[in-house]
Amino acid sequence: MDILQRIKQLVLRGRVGFARKALEEMRSDGLRIDDVTESIICAQTIAKTLRSKNPNRRYPGEKLYVIKSFSFDGTPIYTKGAIVRKPEGEVFYFLVSSKIVTFGD
């Protein structure tokens, strides 16, 4: 299964979590959880895949997915997240979510 499709399925099923940093960024940009999840549903591609360099992550070197997309109302949103395995199943965990100033980066 395509990784973006897998992420979209997790989001559609409500299998999401948010880092404190992501929630703070969303609040400062006036974004709602719906805006961020809508942008994942509307995404056409994953902009890039990174390996986590944070030694405090549960799995050092885990894959992080950067997604640039729009909410249903056209707000451009930048998201970085990871698929996390929990005892009850996989969750897409939002690490960063904020409005995009420009798509030219």
Biopython code that builds the backbone (N, CA, C, O; Angstrom):
import numpy as np
from Bio.PDB.StructureBuilder import StructureBuilder

atoms = [
    (1, "MET", "N", (0.845, -1.182, 0.000)),
    (1, "MET", "CA", (0.000, 0.000, 0.000)),
    (1, "MET", "C", (0.889, 1.245, 0.000)),
    (1, "MET", "O", (1.894, 1.293, 0.710)),
    (2, "ASP", "N", (0.531, 2.219, -0.772)),
    (2, "ASP", "CA", (1.218, 3.506, -0.831)),
    (2, "ASP", "C", (1.193, 4.161, 0.556)),
    (2, "ASP", "O", (0.176, 4.100, 1.248)),
    (3, "ILE", "N", (2.306, 4.787, 0.967)),
    (3, "ILE", "CA", (2.402, 5.356, 2.319)),
    (3, "ILE", "C", (1.417, 6.515, 2.516)),
    (3, "ILE", "O", (0.833, 6.643, 3.592)),
    (4, "LEU", "N", (1.224, 7.362, 1.493)),
    (4, "LEU", "CA", (0.256, 8.457, 1.634)),
    (4, "LEU", "C", (-1.153, 7.909, 1.814)),
    (4, "LEU", "O", (-1.928, 8.434, 2.614)),
    (5, "GLN", "N", (-1.484, 6.870, 1.084)),
    (5, "GLN", "CA", (-2.797, 6.238, 1.227)),
    (5, "GLN", "C", (-2.959, 5.686, 2.646)),
    (5, "GLN", "O", (-4.025, 5.814, 3.249)),
    (6, "ARG", "N", (-1.911, 5.083, 3.167)),
    (6, "ARG", "CA", (-1.944, 4.543, 4.539)),
    (6, "ARG", "C", (-2.166, 5.659, 5.556)),
    (6, "ARG", "O", (-2.955, 5.505, 6.489)),
    (7, "ILE", "N", (-1.467, 6.791, 5.375)),
    (7, "ILE", "CA", (-1.630, 7.933, 6.283)),
    (7, "ILE", "C", (-3.057, 8.467, 6.189)),
    (7, "ILE", "O", (-3.680, 8.750, 7.213)),
    (8, "LYS", "N", (-3.581, 8.608, 4.969)),
    (8, "LYS", "CA", (-4.954, 9.098, 4.796)),
    (8, "LYS", "C", (-5.964, 8.174, 5.470)),
    (8, "LYS", "O", (-6.919, 8.647, 6.087)),
    (9, "GLN", "N", (-5.765, 6.879, 5.360)),
    (9, "GLN", "CA", (-6.682, 5.942, 6.007)),
    (9, "GLN", "C", (-6.643, 6.097, 7.530)),
    (9, "GLN", "O", (-7.687, 6.048, 8.180)),
    (10, "LEU", "N", (-5.469, 6.279, 8.094)),
    (10, "LEU", "CA", (-5.366, 6.493, 9.542)),
    (10, "LEU", "C", (-6.105, 7.762, 9.948)),
    (10, "LEU", "O", (-6.827, 7.775, 10.945)),
    (11, "VAL", "N", (-5.922, 8.829, 9.172)),
    (11, "VAL", "CA", (-6.584, 10.099, 9.479)),
    (11, "VAL", "C", (-8.100, 9.951, 9.358)),
    (11, "VAL", "O", (-8.835, 10.412, 10.232)),
    (12, "LEU", "N", (-8.570, 9.321, 8.301)),
    (12, "LEU", "CA", (-10.014, 9.137, 8.117)),
    (12, "LEU", "C", (-10.642, 8.305, 9.235)),
    (12, "LEU", "O", (-11.803, 8.514, 9.588)),
    (13, "ARG", "N", (-9.895, 7.383, 9.779)),
    (13, "ARG", "CA", (-10.390, 6.539, 10.878)),
    (13, "ARG", "C", (-10.231, 7.199, 12.240)),
    (13, "ARG", "O", (-10.591, 6.612, 13.261)),
    (14, "GLY", "N", (-9.689, 8.428, 12.264)),
    (14, "GLY", "CA", (-9.496, 9.129, 13.529)),
    (14, "GLY", "C", (-8.320, 8.604, 14.328)),
    (14, "GLY", "O", (-8.219, 8.861, 15.528)),
    (15, "ARG", "N", (-7.435, 7.875, 13.679)),
    (15, "ARG", "CA", (-6.261, 7.283, 14.337)),
    (15, "ARG", "C", (-5.106, 8.276, 14.263)),
    (15, "ARG", "O", (-4.113, 8.040, 13.575)),
    (16, "VAL", "N", (-5.254, 9.404, 14.991)),
    (16, "VAL", "CA", (-4.264, 10.473, 14.968)),
    (16, "VAL", "C", (-3.896, 10.890, 16.387)),
    (16, "VAL", "O", (-4.654, 10.677, 17.333)),
    (17, "GLY", "N", (-2.732, 11.481, 16.510)),
    (17, "GLY", "CA", (-2.275, 12.057, 17.760)),
    (17, "GLY", "C", (-1.531, 13.342, 17.437)),
    (17, "GLY", "O", (-1.072, 13.529, 16.310)),
    (18, "PHE", "N", (-1.410, 14.224, 18.411)),
    (18, "PHE", "CA", (-0.763, 15.509, 18.190)),
    (18, "PHE", "C", (0.279, 15.774, 19.271)),
    (18, "PHE", "O", (-0.006, 15.664, 20.463)),
    (19, "ALA", "N", (1.487, 16.123, 18.841)),
    (19, "ALA", "CA", (2.520, 16.547, 19.773)),
    (19, "ALA", "C", (2.119, 17.912, 20.340)),
    (19, "ALA", "O", (1.397, 18.670, 19.693)),
    (20, "ARG", "N", (2.578, 18.211, 21.521)),
    (20, "ARG", "CA", (2.292, 19.510, 22.138)),
    (20, "ARG", "C", (2.742, 20.639, 21.208)),
    (20, "ARG", "O", (2.039, 21.638, 21.053)),
    (21, "LYS", "N", (3.913, 20.477, 20.592)),
    (21, "LYS", "CA", (4.438, 21.500, 19.680)),
    (21, "LYS", "C", (3.476, 21.735, 18.520)),
    (21, "LYS", "O", (3.217, 22.881, 18.155)),
    (22, "ALA", "N", (2.951, 20.671, 17.944)),
    (22, "ALA", "CA", (2.009, 20.804, 16.831)),
    (22, "ALA", "C", (0.761, 21.568, 17.273)),
    (22, "ALA", "O", (0.281, 22.437, 16.546)),
    (23, "LEU", "N", (0.237, 21.257, 18.449)),
    (23, "LEU", "CA", (-0.951, 21.949, 18.951)),
    (23, "LEU", "C", (-0.676, 23.426, 19.203)),
    (23, "LEU", "O", (-1.527, 24.274, 18.933)),
    (24, "GLU", "N", (0.517, 23.737, 19.722)),
    (24, "GLU", "CA", (0.887, 25.137, 19.959)),
    (24, "GLU", "C", (1.008, 25.896, 18.640)),
    (24, "GLU", "O", (0.550, 27.033, 18.536)),
    (25, "GLU", "N", (1.623, 25.271, 17.631)),
    (25, "GLU", "CA", (1.760, 25.912, 16.322)),
    (25, "GLU", "C", (0.390, 26.128, 15.680)),
    (25, "GLU", "O", (0.133, 27.179, 15.092)),
    (26, "MET", "N", (-0.471, 25.145, 15.793)),
    (26, "MET", "CA", (-1.815, 25.270, 15.245)),
    (26, "MET", "C", (-2.562, 26.428, 15.912)),
    (26, "MET", "O", (-3.203, 27.237, 15.241)),
    (27, "ARG", "N", (-2.468, 26.492, 17.227)),
    (27, "ARG", "CA", (-3.153, 27.553, 17.972)),
    (27, "ARG", "C", (-2.637, 28.928, 17.533)),
    (27, "ARG", "O", (-3.429, 29.844, 17.314)),
    (28, "SER", "N", (-1.314, 29.076, 17.404)),
    (28, "SER", "CA", (-0.755, 30.380, 17.045)),
    (28, "SER", "C", (-1.108, 30.774, 15.605)),
    (28, "SER", "O", (-1.157, 31.963, 15.289)),
    (29, "ASP", "N", (-1.354, 29.798, 14.736)),
    (29, "ASP", "CA", (-1.737, 30.079, 13.346)),
    (29, "ASP", "C", (-3.250, 30.096, 13.143)),
    (29, "ASP", "O", (-3.718, 30.316, 12.026)),
    (30, "GLY", "N", (-4.012, 29.869, 14.199)),
    (30, "GLY", "CA", (-5.464, 29.877, 14.081)),
    (30, "GLY", "C", (-6.014, 28.669, 13.330)),
    (30, "GLY", "O", (-7.068, 28.748, 12.700)),
    (31, "LEU", "N", (-5.296, 27.554, 13.400)),
    (31, "LEU", "CA", (-5.736, 26.331, 12.726)),
    (31, "LEU", "C", (-6.500, 25.432, 13.691)),
    (31, "LEU", "O", (-6.185, 25.355, 14.878)),
    (32, "ARG", "N", (-7.507, 24.759, 13.156)),
    (32, "ARG", "CA", (-8.253, 23.769, 13.927)),
    (32, "ARG", "C", (-7.751, 22.377, 13.546)),
    (32, "ARG", "O", (-7.108, 22.208, 12.509)),
    (33, "ILE", "N", (-8.040, 21.399, 14.369)),
    (33, "ILE", "CA", (-7.677, 20.013, 14.052)),
    (33, "ILE", "C", (-8.287, 19.617, 12.717)),
    (33, "ILE", "O", (-7.648, 18.926, 11.925)),
    (34, "ASP", "N", (-9.519, 20.049, 12.459)),
    (34, "ASP", "CA", (-10.171, 19.736, 11.178)),
    (34, "ASP", "C", (-9.374, 20.284, 9.995)),
    (34, "ASP", "O", (-9.260, 19.614, 8.969)),
    (35, "ASP", "N", (-8.821, 21.491, 10.123)),
    (35, "ASP", "CA", (-8.030, 22.071, 9.037)),
    (35, "ASP", "C", (-6.841, 21.179, 8.699)),
    (35, "ASP", "O", (-6.549, 20.921, 7.531)),
    (36, "VAL", "N", (-6.168, 20.718, 9.735)),
    (36, "VAL", "CA", (-4.960, 19.912, 9.547)),
    (36, "VAL", "C", (-5.306, 18.541, 8.971)),
    (36, "VAL", "O", (-4.636, 18.069, 8.052)),
    (37, "THR", "N", (-6.335, 17.906, 9.496)),
    (37, "THR", "CA", (-6.706, 16.590, 8.969)),
    (37, "THR", "C", (-7.242, 16.705, 7.541)),
    (37, "THR", "O", (-6.999, 15.821, 6.720)),
    (38, "GLU", "N", (-7.971, 17.786, 7.236)),
    (38, "GLU", "CA", (-8.440, 18.001, 5.868)),
    (38, "GLU", "C", (-7.272, 18.118, 4.895)),
    (38, "GLU", "O", (-7.331, 17.606, 3.777)),
    (39, "SER", "N", (-6.206, 18.798, 5.331)),
    (39, "SER", "CA", (-5.052, 18.973, 4.444)),
    (39, "SER", "C", (-4.403, 17.628, 4.114)),
    (39, "SER", "O", (-3.877, 17.448, 3.016)),
    (40, "ILE", "N", (-4.436, 16.698, 5.042)),
    (40, "ILE", "CA", (-3.893, 15.356, 4.771)),
    (40, "ILE", "C", (-4.786, 14.645, 3.752)),
    (40, "ILE", "O", (-4.284, 14.019, 2.818)),
    (41, "ILE", "N", (-6.091, 14.739, 3.925)),
    (41, "ILE", "CA", (-7.030, 14.103, 3.003)),
    (41, "ILE", "C", (-6.876, 14.680, 1.590)),
    (41, "ILE", "O", (-7.013, 13.949, 0.609)),
    (42, "CYS", "N", (-6.592, 15.981, 1.480)),
    (42, "CYS", "CA", (-6.444, 16.642, 0.180)),
    (42, "CYS", "C", (-5.054, 16.470, -0.438)),
    (42, "CYS", "O", (-4.858, 16.794, -1.609)),
    (43, "ALA", "N", (-4.111, 15.975, 0.317)),
    (43, "ALA", "CA", (-2.723, 15.880, -0.163)),
    (43, "ALA", "C", (-2.608, 14.994, -1.397)),
    (43, "ALA", "O", (-3.257, 13.953, -1.499)),
    (44, "GLN", "N", (-1.773, 15.427, -2.324)),
    (44, "GLN", "CA", (-1.507, 14.664, -3.533)),
    (44, "GLN", "C", (-0.219, 13.850, -3.430)),
    (44, "GLN", "O", (-0.102, 12.781, -4.028)),
    (45, "THR", "N", (0.745, 14.368, -2.667)),
    (45, "THR", "CA", (2.037, 13.697, -2.531)),
    (45, "THR", "C", (2.645, 13.979, -1.165)),
    (45, "THR", "O", (2.222, 14.887, -0.450)),
    (46, "ILE", "N", (3.628, 13.192, -0.826)),
    (46, "ILE", "CA", (4.466, 13.465, 0.337)),
    (46, "ILE", "C", (5.636, 14.274, -0.188)),
    (46, "ILE", "O", (6.343, 13.829, -1.092)),
    (47, "ALA", "N", (5.850, 15.473, 0.377)),
    (47, "ALA", "CA", (6.898, 16.370, -0.120)),
    (47, "ALA", "C", (8.290, 15.766, 0.083)),
    (47, "ALA", "O", (9.146, 15.853, -0.797)),
    (48, "LYS", "N", (8.507, 15.155, 1.249)),
    (48, "LYS", "CA", (9.770, 14.467, 1.496)),
    (48, "LYS", "C", (9.652, 13.548, 2.690)),
    (48, "LYS", "O", (8.781, 13.704, 3.546)),
    (49, "THR", "N", (10.551, 12.589, 2.720)),
    (49, "THR", "CA", (10.637, 11.648, 3.827)),
    (49, "THR", "C", (11.999, 11.847, 4.478)),
    (49, "THR", "O", (13.026, 11.882, 3.799)),
    (50, "LEU", "N", (11.994, 11.976, 5.804)),
    (50, "LEU", "CA", (13.217, 12.204, 6.568)),
    (50, "LEU", "C", (13.412, 11.075, 7.572)),
    (50, "LEU", "O", (12.481, 10.326, 7.870)),
    (51, "ARG", "N", (14.611, 10.964, 8.080)),
    (51, "ARG", "CA", (14.886, 10.076, 9.209)),
    (51, "ARG", "C", (15.068, 10.957, 10.436)),
    (51, "ARG", "O", (15.828, 11.924, 10.400)),
    (52, "SER", "N", (14.379, 10.630, 11.514)),
    (52, "SER", "CA", (14.474, 11.405, 12.744)),
    (52, "SER", "C", (15.891, 11.355, 13.288)),
    (52, "SER", "O", (16.515, 10.297, 13.356)),
    (53, "LYS", "N", (16.386, 12.534, 13.677)),
    (53, "LYS", "CA", (17.711, 12.624, 14.300)),
    (53, "LYS", "C", (17.593, 12.881, 15.793)),
    (53, "LYS", "O", (18.598, 13.040, 16.486)),
    (54, "ASN", "N", (16.355, 12.922, 16.286)),
    (54, "ASN", "CA", (16.099, 13.184, 17.694)),
    (54, "ASN", "C", (16.387, 11.920, 18.503)),
    (54, "ASN", "O", (15.713, 10.907, 18.316)),
    (55, "PRO", "N", (17.378, 11.961, 19.403)),
    (55, "PRO", "CA", (17.705, 10.771, 20.195)),
    (55, "PRO", "C", (16.624, 10.405, 21.210)),
    (55, "PRO", "O", (16.645, 9.307, 21.766)),
    (56, "ASN", "N", (15.682, 11.316, 21.457)),
    (56, "ASN", "CA", (14.618, 11.052, 22.429)),
    (56, "ASN", "C", (13.407, 10.360, 21.815)),
    (56, "ASN", "O", (12.466, 10.010, 22.529)),
    (57, "ARG", "N", (13.421, 10.159, 20.492)),
    (57, "ARG", "CA", (12.312, 9.462, 19.846)),
    (57, "ARG", "C", (12.316, 8.008, 20.298)),
    (57, "ARG", "O", (13.360, 7.438, 20.613)),
    (58, "ARG", "N", (11.135, 7.430, 20.321)),
    (58, "ARG", "CA", (10.988, 6.033, 20.738)),
    (58, "ARG", "C", (11.819, 5.104, 19.855)),
    (58, "ARG", "O", (12.453, 4.166, 20.339)),
    (59, "TYR", "N", (11.803, 5.383, 18.557)),
    (59, "TYR", "CA", (12.576, 4.596, 17.599)),
    (59, "TYR", "C", (13.529, 5.527, 16.870)),
    (59, "TYR", "O", (13.125, 6.181, 15.908)),
    (60, "PRO", "N", (14.781, 5.607, 17.300)),
    (60, "PRO", "CA", (15.741, 6.486, 16.623)),
    (60, "PRO", "C", (15.797, 6.163, 15.130)),
    (60, "PRO", "O", (15.810, 4.996, 14.738)),
    (61, "GLY", "N", (15.830, 7.193, 14.317)),
    (61, "GLY", "CA", (15.880, 6.996, 12.878)),
    (61, "GLY", "C", (14.540, 6.692, 12.236)),
    (61, "GLY", "O", (14.490, 6.321, 11.064)),
    (62, "GLU", "N", (13.430, 6.845, 12.993)),
    (62, "GLU", "CA", (12.119, 6.555, 12.405)),
    (62, "GLU", "C", (11.832, 7.511, 11.254)),
    (62, "GLU", "O", (12.373, 8.616, 11.207)),
    (63, "LYS", "N", (10.989, 7.088, 10.339)),
    (63, "LYS", "CA", (10.642, 7.904, 9.181)),
    (63, "LYS", "C", (9.648, 8.985, 9.562)),
    (63, "LYS", "O", (8.653, 8.731, 10.242)),
    (64, "LEU", "N", (9.940, 10.202, 9.107)),
    (64, "LEU", "CA", (9.058, 11.344, 9.282)),
    (64, "LEU", "C", (8.604, 11.785, 7.902)),
    (64, "LEU", "O", (9.406, 11.839, 6.970)),
    (65, "TYR", "N", (7.332, 12.099, 7.770)),
    (65, "TYR", "CA", (6.754, 12.457, 6.482)),
    (65, "TYR", "C", (6.339, 13.924, 6.479)),
    (65, "TYR", "O", (5.585, 14.366, 7.346)),
    (66, "VAL", "N", (6.837, 14.677, 5.496)),
    (66, "VAL", "CA", (6.486, 16.083, 5.325)),
    (66, "VAL", "C", (5.425, 16.156, 4.235)),
    (66, "VAL", "O", (5.626, 15.676, 3.119)),
    (67, "ILE", "N", (4.302, 16.761, 4.575)),
    (67, "ILE", "CA", (3.179, 16.875, 3.644)),
    (67, "ILE", "C", (2.777, 18.347, 3.568)),
    (67, "ILE", "O", (2.506, 18.988, 4.583)),
    (68, "LYS", "N", (2.746, 18.864, 2.338)),
    (68, "LYS", "CA", (2.294, 20.235, 2.093)),
    (68, "LYS", "C", (1.013, 20.140, 1.280)),
    (68, "LYS", "O", (0.989, 19.563, 0.193)),
    (69, "SER", "N", (-0.047, 20.713, 1.824)),
    (69, "SER", "CA", (-1.336, 20.591, 1.153)),
    (69, "SER", "C", (-2.247, 21.724, 1.599)),
    (69, "SER", "O", (-1.809, 22.651, 2.280)),
    (70, "PHE", "N", (-3.524, 21.645, 1.209)),
    (70, "PHE", "CA", (-4.519, 22.662, 1.533)),
    (70, "PHE", "C", (-5.686, 22.042, 2.293)),
    (70, "PHE", "O", (-6.058, 20.893, 2.056)),
    (71, "SER", "N", (-6.259, 22.823, 3.211)),
    (71, "SER", "CA", (-7.508, 22.404, 3.858)),
    (71, "SER", "C", (-8.637, 22.608, 2.853)),
    (71, "SER", "O", (-8.408, 23.145, 1.769)),
    (72, "PHE", "N", (-9.842, 22.189, 3.197)),
    (72, "PHE", "CA", (-10.982, 22.328, 2.297)),
    (72, "PHE", "C", (-11.251, 23.789, 1.919)),
    (72, "PHE", "O", (-11.751, 24.065, 0.828)),
    (73, "ASP", "N", (-10.915, 24.740, 2.834)),
    (73, "ASP", "CA", (-11.159, 26.157, 2.518)),
    (73, "ASP", "C", (-9.976, 26.817, 1.818)),
    (73, "ASP", "O", (-9.986, 28.028, 1.600)),
    (74, "GLY", "N", (-8.953, 26.029, 1.461)),
    (74, "GLY", "CA", (-7.828, 26.545, 0.699)),
    (74, "GLY", "C", (-6.646, 27.043, 1.512)),
    (74, "GLY", "O", (-5.710, 27.609, 0.948)),
    (75, "THR", "N", (-6.666, 26.849, 2.813)),
    (75, "THR", "CA", (-5.548, 27.266, 3.648)),
    (75, "THR", "C", (-4.358, 26.328, 3.415)),
    (75, "THR", "O", (-4.487, 25.116, 3.589)),
    (76, "PRO", "N", (-3.195, 26.878, 3.022)),
    (76, "PRO", "CA", (-2.016, 26.025, 2.818)),
    (76, "PRO", "C", (-1.437, 25.603, 4.170)),
    (76, "PRO", "O", (-1.236, 26.436, 5.054)),
    (77, "ILE", "N", (-1.172, 24.307, 4.324)),
    (77, "ILE", "CA", (-0.720, 23.766, 5.607)),
    (77, "ILE", "C", (0.485, 22.858, 5.414)),
    (77, "ILE", "O", (0.519, 22.019, 4.514)),
    (78, "TYR", "N", (1.476, 23.050, 6.286)),
    (78, "TYR", "CA", (2.685, 22.229, 6.334)),
    (78, "TYR", "C", (2.549, 21.285, 7.516)),
    (78, "TYR", "O", (2.269, 21.719, 8.633)),
    (79, "THR", "N", (2.745, 20.009, 7.276)),
    (79, "THR", "CA", (2.650, 19.017, 8.348)),
    (79, "THR", "C", (3.847, 18.089, 8.296)),
    (79, "THR", "O", (4.285, 17.678, 7.221)),
    (80, "LYS", "N", (4.367, 17.768, 9.457)),
    (80, "LYS", "CA", (5.385, 16.723, 9.568)),
    (80, "LYS", "C", (4.878, 15.738, 10.607)),
    (80, "LYS", "O", (4.459, 16.129, 11.697)),
    (81, "GLY", "N", (4.919, 14.461, 10.263)),
    (81, "GLY", "CA", (4.400, 13.458, 11.180)),
    (81, "GLY", "C", (5.026, 12.105, 10.956)),
    (81, "GLY", "O", (5.808, 11.906, 10.027)),
    (82, "ALA", "N", (4.672, 11.181, 11.820)),
    (82, "ALA", "CA", (5.213, 9.823, 11.772)),
    (82, "ALA", "C", (4.094, 8.832, 12.035)),
    (82, "ALA", "O", (3.124, 9.137, 12.730)),
    (83, "ILE", "N", (4.240, 7.651, 11.473)),
    (83, "ILE", "CA", (3.325, 6.563, 11.795)),
    (83, "ILE", "C", (3.899, 5.861, 13.015)),
    (83, "ILE", "O", (5.029, 5.373, 12.996)),
    (84, "VAL", "N", (3.111, 5.820, 14.064)),
    (84, "VAL", "CA", (3.557, 5.254, 15.340)),
    (84, "VAL", "C", (2.754, 3.988, 15.619)),
    (84, "VAL", "O", (1.530, 3.976, 15.493)),
    (85, "ARG", "N", (3.450, 2.937, 15.995)),
    (85, "ARG", "CA", (2.760, 1.690, 16.365)),
    (85, "ARG", "C", (2.467, 1.710, 17.857)),
    (85, "ARG", "O", (3.355, 1.915, 18.685)),
    (86, "LYS", "N", (1.205, 1.493, 18.175)),
    (86, "LYS", "CA", (0.760, 1.409, 19.566)),
    (86, "LYS", "C", (0.113, 0.048, 19.754)),
    (86, "LYS", "O", (-0.207, -0.616, 18.769)),
    (87, "PRO", "N", (-0.089, -0.387, 20.999)),
    (87, "PRO", "CA", (-0.707, -1.698, 21.216)),
    (87, "PRO", "C", (-2.062, -1.853, 20.517)),
    (87, "PRO", "O", (-2.418, -2.947, 20.078)),
    (88, "GLU", "N", (-2.808, -0.759, 20.419)),
    (88, "GLU", "CA", (-4.136, -0.825, 19.790)),
    (88, "GLU", "C", (-4.096, -0.602, 18.278)),
    (88, "GLU", "O", (-5.140, -0.601, 17.627)),
    (89, "GLY", "N", (-2.904, -0.414, 17.716)),
    (89, "GLY", "CA", (-2.759, -0.248, 16.269)),
    (89, "GLY", "C", (-1.980, 1.004, 15.912)),
    (89, "GLY", "O", (-1.540, 1.754, 16.783)),
    (90, "GLU", "N", (-1.818, 1.213, 14.617)),
    (90, "GLU", "CA", (-1.054, 2.358, 14.134)),
    (90, "GLU", "C", (-1.820, 3.665, 14.305)),
    (90, "GLU", "O", (-3.050, 3.701, 14.277)),
    (91, "VAL", "N", (-1.037, 4.750, 14.485)),
    (91, "VAL", "CA", (-1.566, 6.100, 14.623)),
    (91, "VAL", "C", (-0.660, 7.018, 13.808)),
    (91, "VAL", "O", (0.558, 6.844, 13.811)),
    (92, "PHE", "N", (-1.248, 8.002, 13.106)),
    (92, "PHE", "CA", (-0.425, 9.035, 12.478)),
    (92, "PHE", "C", (-0.285, 10.145, 13.491)),
    (92, "PHE", "O", (-1.275, 10.754, 13.899)),
    (93, "TYR", "N", (0.946, 10.410, 13.901)),
    (93, "TYR", "CA", (1.241, 11.356, 14.968)),
    (93, "TYR", "C", (1.785, 12.641, 14.363)),
    (93, "TYR", "O", (2.854, 12.641, 13.751)),
    (94, "PHE", "N", (1.040, 13.750, 14.535)),
    (94, "PHE", "CA", (1.447, 15.053, 14.013)),
    (94, "PHE", "C", (2.504, 15.661, 14.932)),
    (94, "PHE", "O", (2.258, 15.878, 16.119)),
    (95, "LEU", "N", (3.669, 15.931, 14.379)),
    (95, "LEU", "CA", (4.755, 16.542, 15.140)),
    (95, "LEU", "C", (4.794, 18.053, 14.920)),
    (95, "LEU", "O", (5.108, 18.808, 15.840)),
    (96, "VAL", "N", (4.477, 18.491, 13.707)),
    (96, "VAL", "CA", (4.470, 19.899, 13.337)),
    (96, "VAL", "C", (3.273, 20.134, 12.441)),
    (96, "VAL", "O", (3.004, 19.331, 11.548)),
    (97, "SER", "N", (2.549, 21.219, 12.661)),
    (97, "SER", "CA", (1.461, 21.619, 11.776)),
    (97, "SER", "C", (1.334, 23.128, 11.835)),
    (97, "SER", "O", (1.104, 23.698, 12.901)),
    (98, "SER", "N", (1.484, 23.773, 10.690)),
    (98, "SER", "CA", (1.378, 25.225, 10.657)),
    (98, "SER", "C", (0.974, 25.686, 9.270)),
    (98, "SER", "O", (1.042, 24.929, 8.301)),
    (99, "LYS", "N", (0.550, 26.944, 9.189)),
    (99, "LYS", "CA", (0.233, 27.512, 7.888)),
    (99, "LYS", "C", (1.516, 27.673, 7.108)),
    (99, "LYS", "O", (2.579, 27.917, 7.679)),
    (100, "ILE", "N", (1.410, 27.537, 5.803)),
    (100, "ILE", "CA", (2.560, 27.710, 4.921)),
    (100, "ILE", "C", (2.550, 29.142, 4.423)),
    (100, "ILE", "O", (1.533, 29.632, 3.931)),
    (101, "VAL", "N", (3.678, 29.808, 4.551)),
    (101, "VAL", "CA", (3.797, 31.158, 4.030)),
    (101, "VAL", "C", (3.938, 31.096, 2.515)),
    (101, "VAL", "O", (3.345, 31.896, 1.791)),
    (102, "THR", "N", (4.742, 30.124, 2.040)),
    (102, "THR", "CA", (4.928, 29.956, 0.603)),
    (102, "THR", "C", (5.217, 28.488, 0.299)),
    (102, "THR", "O", (5.779, 27.773, 1.129)),
    (103, "PHE", "N", (4.835, 28.053, -0.879)),
    (103, "PHE", "CA", (5.138, 26.700, -1.311)),
    (103, "PHE", "C", (6.498, 26.642, -1.988)),
    (103, "PHE", "O", (6.912, 25.567, -2.420)),
    (104, "GLY", "N", (7.199, 27.749, -2.094)),
    (104, "GLY", "CA", (8.454, 27.801, -2.843)),
    (104, "GLY", "C", (9.685, 27.366, -2.084)),
    (104, "GLY", "O", (10.796, 27.671, -2.517)),
    (105, "ASP", "N", (9.542, 26.664, -0.969)),
    (105, "ASP", "CA", (10.752, 26.260, -0.229)),
    (105, "ASP", "C", (11.213, 24.879, -0.582)),
    (105, "ASP", "O", (12.213, 24.405, -0.043)),
]
sb = StructureBuilder()
sb.init_structure("model")
sb.init_model(0)
sb.init_chain("A")
sb.init_seg("    ")
for serial, (resi, resn, name, xyz) in enumerate(atoms, 1):
    if name == "N":
        sb.init_residue(resn, " ", resi, " ")
    sb.init_atom(name, np.array(xyz, "f"), 0.0, 1.0, " ", f" {name:<3s}", serial, name[0])
structure = sb.get_structure()
